[in-house]
């Protein structure tokens, strides 16, 4: 799992389209509390597709946290582009806005090779 997380981190940090928007604020597992700027937090899930260790695969859920939906959408689009370039299939997406807290959250899920 750690190797998969490191691969995702390296992919995201190597994209200037992503880092221009979030800097180094790319976290595996948990992000920093009270982050004031756009950030990415991702998780890695193991998917067991059968009865043997050879049948397992991995997925990642990438969450974008930002000050508003425009900023979150920009990061979301950059993430979609870099993951597509790497050949990953997007298996789900959603956008959630919390206007009262002046923040936005968007989520992407990918099946990994």
BELRATA-V386239 format. One record per residue. N is the residue number from 1. RES is the residue in one small letter. PHI is phi in whole degrees, 0 to 359 (999 if undefined). D_CENTER is the distance of its C-alpha to the mean C-alpha in whole Angstrom. Layout:
N,RES,PHI,D_CENTER
N,RES,PHI,D_CENTER
//
This chain:
1,x,999,15
2,x,298,15
3,x,297,16
4,x,295,13
5,x,297,11
6,x,295,13
7,x,297,12
8,x,296,8
9,x,303,9
10,x,296,12
11,x,299,11
12,x,292,8
13,x,286,11
14,x,275,14
15,x,266,13
16,x,293,15
17,x,299,14
18,x,280,11
19,x,292,13
20,x,298,15
21,x,264,13
22,x,239,12
23,x,62,14
24,x,269,13
25,x,277,11
26,x,237,8
27,x,235,9
28,x,263,9
29,x,92,10
30,x,232,12
31,x,271,12
32,x,280,15
33,x,287,17
34,x,58,19
35,x,294,16
36,x,264,18
37,x,239,16
38,x,304,12
39,x,212,9
40,x,241,6
41,x,232,6
42,x,232,5
43,x,235,8
44,x,237,10
45,x,241,12
46,x,270,16
47,x,245,17
48,x,265,21
49,x,257,23
50,x,188,26
51,x,265,29
52,x,236,28
53,x,297,26
54,x,290,26
55,x,264,24
56,x,273,21
57,x,217,17
58,x,233,14
59,x,221,11
60,x,228,7
61,x,248,6
62,x,249,2
63,x,249,5
64,x,252,7
65,x,245,10
66,x,208,13
67,x,289,17
68,x,204,17
69,x,293,16
70,x,297,17
71,x,294,15
72,x,298,12
73,x,296,13
74,x,299,13
75,x,294,10
76,x,305,8
77,x,296,11
78,x,296,10
79,x,297,7
80,x,302,9
81,x,295,12
82,x,294,11
83,x,291,9
84,x,294,13
85,x,300,15
86,x,281,14
87,x,88,15
88,x,271,12
89,x,268,13
90,x,281,11
91,x,253,13
92,x,181,12
93,x,203,11
94,x,206,12
95,x,233,13
96,x,228,15
97,x,238,17
98,x,235,19
99,x,295,22
100,x,295,24
101,x,275,21
102,x,57,21
103,x,214,17
104,x,223,14
105,x,228,11
106,x,230,9
107,x,225,7
108,x,231,6
109,x,235,8
110,x,232,9
111,x,279,12
112,x,254,12
113,x,277,16
//
